[in-house]
């Protein structure tokens, strides 16, 4: 597990033994999984568990803003995306 970012009391994590599609896990007061590239090319929430709606919006905005950075980290850890 590699913590790639921290914001708003949450950790943004990529697991080293994980699978495609490229995604991150967010942990803190609840948990989330967010694909870094959805069908429209933007990040897409897979699930939120125990995270309040305002925090969900804040987390998604952070992932959208840092999408390129997070994709680069995924590639650094897992290799080039196909």
C-alpha positions as CSV (number, residue, x, y, z in Angstrom):
1,X,0.0,0.0,0.0
2,X,1.4,3.4,-1.0
3,X,-0.2,6.6,0.3
4,X,0.0,8.9,-2.7
5,X,-1.9,11.9,-1.2
6,X,-3.5,13.2,2.0
7,X,-6.3,15.8,2.1
8,X,-9.3,16.7,4.3
9,X,-8.4,14.0,6.8
10,X,-8.3,11.2,4.2
11,X,-5.5,9.1,2.7
12,X,-5.5,8.4,-1.0
13,X,-3.9,4.9,-1.5
14,X,-2.8,2.6,-4.3
15,X,-2.3,-1.0,-3.3
16,X,0.8,-2.6,-4.9
17,X,-0.9,-5.9,-5.5
18,X,-4.0,-4.4,-7.1
19,X,-5.7,-4.8,-10.5
20,X,-6.8,-2.7,-13.4
21,X,-8.6,-0.5,-14.1
22,X,-6.4,2.2,-12.6
23,X,-8.1,3.3,-9.3
24,X,-7.4,4.6,-5.9
25,X,-8.8,3.8,-2.5
26,X,-9.6,6.6,-0.1
27,X,-9.6,5.9,3.7
28,X,-10.5,8.1,6.6
29,X,-13.9,8.5,8.2
30,X,-15.2,5.8,5.8
31,X,-13.8,4.4,2.6
32,X,-14.1,4.9,-1.1
33,X,-12.9,3.4,-4.4
34,X,-12.5,5.8,-7.4
35,X,-11.6,4.7,-10.9
36,X,-9.1,7.2,-12.3
37,X,-10.6,7.1,-15.8
38,X,-14.3,6.4,-16.3
39,X,-16.1,6.0,-19.6
40,X,-16.0,9.8,-20.3
41,X,-12.3,10.0,-19.3
42,X,-13.0,11.6,-16.0
43,X,-12.6,9.9,-12.6
44,X,-15.6,7.8,-11.6
45,X,-16.7,6.8,-8.1
46,X,-17.1,3.1,-7.7
47,X,-18.4,3.3,-4.1
48,X,-18.5,5.4,-1.0
49,X,-19.0,3.8,2.4
50,X,-19.6,5.9,5.5
51,X,-18.5,9.2,3.9
52,X,-20.9,12.1,4.0
53,X,-22.0,13.7,0.8
54,X,-20.1,17.0,1.2
55,X,-16.9,14.9,1.8
56,X,-17.7,12.8,-1.3
57,X,-17.9,15.9,-3.4
58,X,-14.7,17.2,-1.9
59,X,-12.9,13.9,-2.5
60,X,-14.1,13.7,-6.1
61,X,-13.0,17.3,-6.8
62,X,-9.6,16.5,-5.4
63,X,-9.2,13.4,-7.6
64,X,-10.4,15.3,-10.7
65,X,-7.8,18.0,-10.0
66,X,-5.0,15.5,-9.4
67,X,-6.1,12.9,-12.0
68,X,-2.8,13.1,-14.0
69,X,-0.7,13.0,-10.9
70,X,-2.6,9.9,-9.6
71,X,-2.4,8.2,-13.0
72,X,1.3,8.7,-13.1
73,X,1.6,7.2,-9.6
74,X,-0.5,4.2,-10.7
75,X,1.8,3.7,-13.7
76,X,4.9,4.0,-11.5
77,X,3.6,1.3,-9.2
78,X,1.9,-1.0,-11.8
79,X,3.5,-0.2,-15.1
80,X,2.1,1.4,-18.2
81,X,-1.7,1.3,-18.7
82,X,-3.0,-0.6,-21.7
